[in-house]
Amino acid sequence: MLETARKHVEDLLNNYPEMIRKISLLRYELEHTSTVSPDEMIEAMSFAKSEGSGSAPSGVSNKTLYIALNYQEAAERVNAEAMDDLSLRLFPLEQTIHRLHHYVGLLPAEEKTIIRLSCFEQKSLQEVAEILDISLWTVRSRRKSAITNLAKMYDFVLEGAQ
């Protein structure tokens, strides 16, 4: 079971930049989703021109208003479904990242720093060694230890979930 958790942790750390990118994309889409307001729909329908006249039609039929209202309800439903879909995709990613950050925060200081630099900030192991003024071998060893410690945390949680 620990080996499964270790593989999961390695996948999370390797996919971290992509998950952050996806979260950013989904948040943007949620914040900037274009919707059609009822006023815009009615305004668009009222600009319909009648034949031979340069102004708005003298009377808009009840059918036209009914169609406009039905279209607006459908547009709102589609907008809501799109927002729900985005939210359903965003929440698990954010939850995964928050859990990973929390677990990394529980690591010993040097392991935490090595994971943060090498995985979250995408520095090479050589760069991490230079930043921390330790040997490359020590960085590799402590990174491996950090992944093992993270795997134990995930394994503990997964065991309890079953």
N, C-alpha and C positions, 0 to 999 in steps of 0.2 A: 504494500500500500504506500510506503514511503517513496518508493521509486516512481509511482504514479504522481504523487504530490510533487516530487522533484521535477518531473517532466512538465507538469502544469506551471510551476514557478518559472522554469526556464522559458516556456512559451510566453508567459506573461511579460517577463523581462525583455525578451526579444521583440515582442509585439507592442511594447509600451509606446513607442513613438507613433505607430499607426493608430493605436487606440486613442491617443490624445488628439491626433488629427481628426479622427472620426467624431469625437466628442465636440470638437470645435466646429466642424461642419454641421452637425445636427443642431447644436445650439444656435448657430447663425440662421439656419433654416427655420427654426422655431420662432426666433425673434423677428425674422424678416419675411414671414409667409405672407404672400399677397392674398388679400381677400376682396371680395366684391361686396360693398355695403348696399343695403336696400335703397338708399338715396341714389347711389350711382346707377343702380339697375333701373329705377323709375325714370331718372334723368335720361338715360340712354334710350329708353322706350319713348319718352316724350319728344325726342328729337326726330322721330320718324316723320317724313314729309308726305303730305298728301299729293296726289297727282295734280299738276298744274298750279300749285300754290307754293310760294316760297316761304311760307310760314308753317308753324306746327299745325297739324290737323285740327279741325274745329272740335272734333270729339274723338276720344280714344275709346274704342269699344270695350265692353266688359270682358270680352274674350282676351283682348290684348293685355288688360290689367291682370286677369286671371293667369295667363301664361307667364307674365312677368313675375308675379308672386310665386308661382310654382317653380319657376327657374331659380328665383332667389332662395327658396327653401332647399332646392337641390344643391345649389352652390354652397350654401351654409353647411349642408350635410357633408359634401365632398371636402370642404375646408376643415371641418371638424375631424373627419376621418384621416386626413393628411396630418393634422396636428397630433392625433392619437398615435398614428404610425410612427411619427418622428419621436414622440415621447417614449413609446414602447421600445424603440431602438436605443434611445439615449440613456434611459434609466439603468439598464444592466451594465452598460459600459462604464457609466459614472460609479456605480456601485463596485465594480471590479477594481477600478483605479483607486477609489477611496480605501478599499480593503487592503490593496497592495501597499499604499502609502502608510496605512496604519501599521501593518505588519513590519514593514521596513523600519518604521519608527521605533519598534520594539527591539531591534537588533542592537548589539554593542556598537558604540560610537564609531569605531573604525570601519566595521562591516557596513554600517549604515552609510557612511561617507563614500565608501567604495561603490556600493550599489547606486547611490544617488549620482555619482560622477560618471560611472561607466554605463549605466542603463538609462537613467532619466535625462542626463545631460549629454549622453552619447560620446563621451571622451574615450579615447583608446586606453587600453590598460597601461601602455607606456606613458601616456599623458597623466593618468591617475598616479602612477608611480612618481613622476616628476612633481606633481602638485603636492603630494603627501610626503615627498622626500623619503620614500622607502623603495626597496628593490621591486623589480617587476615580479620576481618569484613570490614575494610577500603579498603583492596585490592579488596575484592569481590564487594563492592559498587562502587568503582572507575572503576573496569573492566566492570561492568554492564553499568555504565554511558558511558564509552568509546565505548562499542558496540552500545549503543543507538545513540551516536554522529556519529559513522561510518554509521549506518543505515540511519540516516538523510541525510548524504552526498550522499550515494548510491541512496536513494529515490529521492533526488533532481535531480540527473543525469538521473535516469530512467524516471522520469516524463518528462524531457525535450526531451528524446529520443522518446516519444510516441506522 
